[in-house]
Amino acid sequence: MGSPRHLWTGEWRAESDKARDEGASAFERTPPPRPADDQPAPPAAKPPRRRAGLVLGLLVVALAIAGGAFAAGMLLDGGDDEPPALPAVSSRPIRPAAGQTRAGAIYAAASPAVVSVRTSTGQGTGFLIDDDGTIVTNQHVVGDSSSVVVKFGQDGVSIDGDVLGTDESTDLAVVSIERDRIPRGIRPLRFADSRNVSVGDFAIAIGNPFGLDRTATEGIVSGLGRSISAPNGFQIDEVIQTDAPINPGNSGGPLLDSGGRVIGVNSQIVTGGLSQGNVGIGFAVPSNTARVIVPQLKEGRTIPRPYLGVTTTPTSTTAASAGARIHRLYADGPAQRAGLREGDVITSIDGRSVDTPEDVVEIVAGKQPGDRLEVEFERDGRDQTVTVELGTRPARMP
């Protein structure tokens, strides 16, 4: 039995150089993406910069970083100066033909729009979302590259793609290819409303694990409302957990529902022991997050987010009241400047009760940098109030 055929073998570098020369932008050779769950490429001429850490193996964290999470539901309406969110398309289950499985029917409908995304340091997955040549993938797949090379299948030609925008806080990126380079007959994928996803729903992932072209894996939605660490160290909230096997190289590919609509963008997996493969726990950035962020990245926008500058934990079960205890204050952050201290228990923000750390995250995520909030807290058994002016979240976790 022969070895499996990979997407990028043989003369892929020559193909990449040819695509670069034919395209409008240069194929930039850059350091590797920070989170490393994409498929490694052969060594480049220059030694790569040391990776700060791996996204593989990151579990749900117990701490809530106030102002460090992104809640898509807060922003679906958008602001007056923001491009509108992408539409959520209702989905009917795809009915398989005689002798065809449900997964097979979904794969036949969706897989042509799934692509391989290659940089000088590795490869991942992406998917086409419109007829203009817009491709969605993970930020950690494209890293710092300004251009990438895209392939529609192992027999496809190498296509130069420009990186229009990236967002480390949601691990999303947008790549654009010329519309006349889209193979004929390919239908873009559409997004579903991830608020309608339930635990137990059917899920299928399509991607390029270990460089194997458009591999399909089947499973269910095994958890909702998870939090994972973004490439810049903050949190991504409302993440979808699935047991559909996801492996290195799947990053940036679609997680699909029974109707072939995108419910999430596959981003991270949990690994066990020395293995870097799947152990049945994968995470996808929810479609509603992508629906909000992608139009802004397509326009090359930087997305400002509010920042309180605290890490909170639940209060002790023996505490007299609920709330969120300040575990850490970030130096010169808004909370520290307002006089809050480690150990203070936040009980209310902007008139809204705080019972858990998640409440702090949710309230702050619904605000804007520069907003002034009344924060009620307990210190040494006394109720106190301070006014905090939210800052703009730094590019990386302090």
Backbone hydrogen bonds, N-H to C=O, Kabsch-Sander energy under -0.5 kcal/mol:
donor,donor_aa,acceptor,acceptor_aa,energy
7,L,211,G,-3.0
9,T,7,L,-0.7
15,E,11,E,-2.5
16,S,12,W,-2.6
17,D,13,R,-2.6
18,K,14,A,-2.4
19,A,15,E,-2.6
20,R,16,S,-2.4
21,D,17,D,-2.4
22,E,18,K,-2.0
23,G,19,A,-1.8
28,E,26,A,-1.1
30,T,28,E,-0.7
37,D,35,P,-0.6
39,Q,123,Q,-2.4
41,A,121,T,-1.4
53,G,34,R,-0.5
57,G,269,I,-2.7
58,L,55,V,-2.1
64,A,312,T,-2.0
65,I,63,L,-0.6
66,A,64,A,-0.9
66,A,310,V,-1.7
68,G,65,I,-3.1
69,A,65,I,-0.6
72,A,70,F,-0.7
74,M,71,A,-1.2
75,L,72,A,-1.7
76,L,73,G,-0.5
78,G,75,L,-0.5
82,E,79,G,-1.1
86,L,291,R,-2.3
89,V,87,P,-0.5
89,V,191,F,-3.1
94,I,258,S,-2.7
100,Q,97,A,-2.5
105,A,101,T,-2.1
106,I,102,R,-2.3
107,Y,103,A,-2.6
108,A,104,G,-2.4
109,A,105,A,-1.6
110,A,106,I,-2.5
111,S,107,Y,-2.6
113,A,110,A,-1.6
114,V,111,S,-2.0
115,V,126,G,-2.6
116,S,151,K,-2.4
117,V,124,G,-1.9
118,R,116,S,-0.5
118,R,149,V,-3.0
119,T,122,G,-3.0
123,Q,39,Q,-1.8
124,G,117,V,-2.5
125,T,251,S,-3.0
126,G,115,V,-2.0
127,F,136,V,-1.7
128,L,113,A,-2.6
129,I,134,T,-2.6
130,D,134,T,-0.7
133,G,130,D,-0.9
135,I,175,V,-3.3
136,V,127,F,-2.4
137,T,173,A,-2.1
141,V,138,N,-0.6
142,V,138,N,-1.3
143,G,139,Q,-2.6
144,D,31,P,-0.5
145,S,142,V,-2.1
148,V,161,G,-2.7
149,V,118,R,-2.5
150,V,159,I,-3.2
151,K,116,S,-1.9
153,G,151,K,-1.1
156,G,153,G,-1.6
159,I,150,V,-2.6
161,G,148,V,-2.9
162,D,176,S,-2.5
163,V,146,S,-2.4
164,L,162,D,-0.8
164,L,174,V,-2.1
165,G,174,V,-1.2
167,D,172,L,-2.6
170,T,167,D,-1.1
171,D,167,D,-1.0
172,L,167,D,-1.6
173,A,137,T,-2.2
174,V,165,G,-2.5
175,V,135,I,-2.9
176,S,162,D,-2.8
177,I,133,G,-2.1
181,R,178,E,-2.2
182,I,179,R,-1.2
186,I,183,P,-1.4
189,L,128,L,-2.7
192,A,262,V,-2.7
194,S,192,A,-0.8
196,N,193,D,-2.0
197,V,194,S,-1.2
200,G,221,V,-3.2
201,D,198,S,-2.1
203,A,219,G,-2.4
204,I,256,L,-1.8
205,A,217,T,-2.6
206,I,254,P,-1.6
207,G,215,T,-1.9
208,N,249,G,-1.0
210,F,248,P,-3.0
211,G,208,N,-2.2
212,L,209,P,-2.1
213,D,211,G,-0.6
215,T,207,G,-3.1
215,T,212,L,-0.8
217,T,205,A,-2.3
219,G,203,A,-2.7
221,V,201,D,-2.5
222,S,220,I,-0.8
222,S,241,Q,-1.8
223,G,241,Q,-1.4
226,R,239,V,-2.1
228,I,236,I,-1.9
230,A,234,F,-3.3
232,N,168,E,-0.6
233,G,230,A,-2.3
235,Q,68,G,-2.5
236,I,228,I,-2.6
237,D,70,F,-1.3
239,V,226,R,-2.6
240,I,284,A,-2.4
241,Q,223,G,-2.8
242,T,282,G,-2.3
243,D,220,I,-1.6
249,G,37,D,-1.6
250,N,247,N,-2.7
251,S,37,D,-0.6
252,G,266,N,-3.1
253,G,250,N,-2.3
255,L,264,G,-2.8
256,L,204,I,-3.0
256,L,254,P,-0.6
257,D,261,R,-2.3
260,G,257,D,-2.1
262,V,190,R,-3.1
263,I,255,L,-3.1
263,I,261,R,-0.5
264,G,255,L,-1.3
265,V,285,V,-2.4
266,N,253,G,-2.5
266,N,264,G,-0.6
267,S,283,F,-2.8
268,Q,283,F,-1.6
270,V,281,I,-2.4
275,S,272,G,-1.4
279,V,270,V,-0.7
282,G,242,T,-2.3
283,F,268,Q,-3.0
284,A,240,I,-2.6
285,V,265,V,-2.5
287,S,263,I,-2.2
289,T,286,P,-0.9
290,A,286,P,-1.7
291,R,287,S,-2.8
292,V,288,N,-1.1
293,I,289,T,-2.5
294,V,290,A,-2.5
296,Q,292,V,-0.6
296,Q,293,I,-0.5
297,L,293,I,-2.3
298,K,294,V,-2.6
299,E,295,P,-0.9
300,G,297,L,-1.7
301,R,296,Q,-2.5
307,Y,391,G,-1.4
308,L,66,A,-0.9
309,G,66,A,-1.0
310,V,66,A,-0.6
311,T,328,R,-2.4
312,T,64,A,-2.2
313,T,325,R,-2.4
315,T,323,G,-0.8
319,A,316,S,-2.1
323,G,355,D,-1.5
324,A,346,I,-1.9
325,R,313,T,-2.6
326,I,344,D,-3.1
327,H,311,T,-3.1
327,H,325,R,-0.7
328,R,311,T,-1.8
330,Y,309,G,-2.4
333,G,330,Y,-2.1
335,A,308,L,-2.1
337,R,333,G,-2.5
338,A,334,P,-1.5
339,G,335,A,-0.6
339,G,336,Q,-1.2
340,L,335,A,-2.1
343,G,326,I,-2.6
344,D,341,R,-1.7
345,V,378,E,-2.1
346,I,324,A,-2.9
346,I,344,D,-0.6
347,T,376,E,-2.5
348,S,376,E,-1.6
349,I,352,R,-2.4
350,D,374,E,-2.6
351,G,374,E,-0.5
352,R,349,I,-2.1
354,V,347,T,-2.7
355,D,353,S,-0.6
359,D,356,T,-0.8
360,V,356,T,-1.0
361,V,357,P,-1.9
362,E,358,E,-2.6
363,I,359,D,-2.5
364,V,360,V,-2.4
365,A,361,V,-2.5
366,G,362,E,-1.0
366,G,363,I,-0.6
367,K,364,V,-2.0
370,G,390,L,-2.3
371,D,368,Q,-2.3
373,L,371,D,-0.5
373,L,388,V,-2.9
375,V,373,L,-0.7
375,V,386,V,-3.1
376,E,348,S,-2.6
376,E,374,E,-0.6
377,F,384,Q,-2.7
378,E,345,V,-2.3
379,R,382,R,-2.5
382,R,379,R,-1.7
384,Q,377,F,-3.1
386,V,375,V,-2.0
388,V,373,L,-2.9
388,V,386,V,-0.5
390,L,371,D,-2.9
390,L,388,V,-0.7
391,G,307,Y,-2.4
393,R,305,R,-3.1
393,R,391,G,-0.5
397,M,232,N,-2.8
